[in-house]
Amino acid sequence: MKNYQEIKYPIHFEIAKKDIIKVFDESNQKIFRYSDLTTILEKSREFLRLSKNTNTDAFIAFLINKVNKFKPQEFDFPFRKEIRYIWGKVPIFEILLSLNKNSYFSHYSAMYFNELTEQIPKSFYINVEQRPIKSVRQELTQVNIDLAFRNKPRITTNTIKLTDFNISILNGKYTNNLGVTEKDLPDGTNVKVTNFERTLIDISVRTFYSGGIFQLIKNSMPGLYQF
């Protein structure tokens, strides 16, 4: 992330501070990309009485340094770094799903949201489906089945540590969001997550994204399995 402490901003921002805060307070959007802030600056330039030379970096520098309600959140993923700019208090789950507009929670995260576990996860999984591809149907043989299970499963390395949690982005195969639903959480947050049935399938196929086979059995059938 750029060092916004070193970026200078024009004195006009100080004069227009109350109006800038009003623009954000009255907006329904609370999570912003860099491009969103560019759009707000362009649309509000006349209202805020800003010169045409005022750029987005100066706008962000002012907001970070002078407006307490505005905070940057950096996600330093190995494959692609992301930054979101937050206005006010926004639930972390909403911020995570803003990383990709087509993303949803899956696997152990979905177990938690669907009340399939009483454990509070330390890892959250965000599924971003791949684009649809034309597959070639092959005959299913025992040799190929044995080979598939003999090889080690591919586990994502696109993971970061965020406070006390691990956040992983999974590039799942295209399903056209099959079995994905919206769920209202007790704090009022609305999240996209795989439903009960889809979650059971996902955690059975990818147990390593669900705490492992023993944890999966313990969570799913606590009365039948005792350690």
VENZITA-V358040 format. One record per backbone hydrogen bond with DSSP energy under -1.0 kcal/mol. CO is the residue of the C=O (numbers start at 1). NH is the residue of the N-H. Records with the same first field share a line. If there is no record, write none. Layout:
CO: NH ; NH
This chain:
2: 4
3: 6
10: 13
11: 15
12: 16
16: 20
17: 21
18: 22
19: 23
20: 24
21: 25
22: 26
30: 87
32: 85
33: 37
34: 38
35: 39
36: 40
37: 41
38: 42
39: 43
40: 44
44: 48
45: 50
51: 54
55: 59
56: 60
57: 61
58: 62
59: 63
60: 64
61: 65
62: 66
63: 67
67: 70
69: 88
71: 86
73: 84
75: 77 ; 82
82: 75
84: 73
85: 32
86: 71
91: 95
92: 96
93: 97
96: 99
100: 103
104: 127
105: 194
106: 109
107: 111
108: 112
109: 113
110: 114
111: 116
112: 115
122: 166
124: 168
125: 106
126: 170
127: 104
141: 145
142: 146
143: 147
144: 148
145: 149
146: 150
147: 151
157: 159
158: 169
160: 167
162: 165
165: 162
166: 124
167: 160
168: 126
170: 128
172: 130
177: 180
179: 195
181: 193
183: 191
185: 188
189: 185
191: 183
192: 105
193: 181
195: 199
196: 200
197: 201
198: 202
199: 203
200: 204
201: 205
202: 206
206: 209
207: 210 ; 212
209: 108
212: 216
213: 217
214: 218
215: 219
216: 220
217: 221
221: 224 ; 225
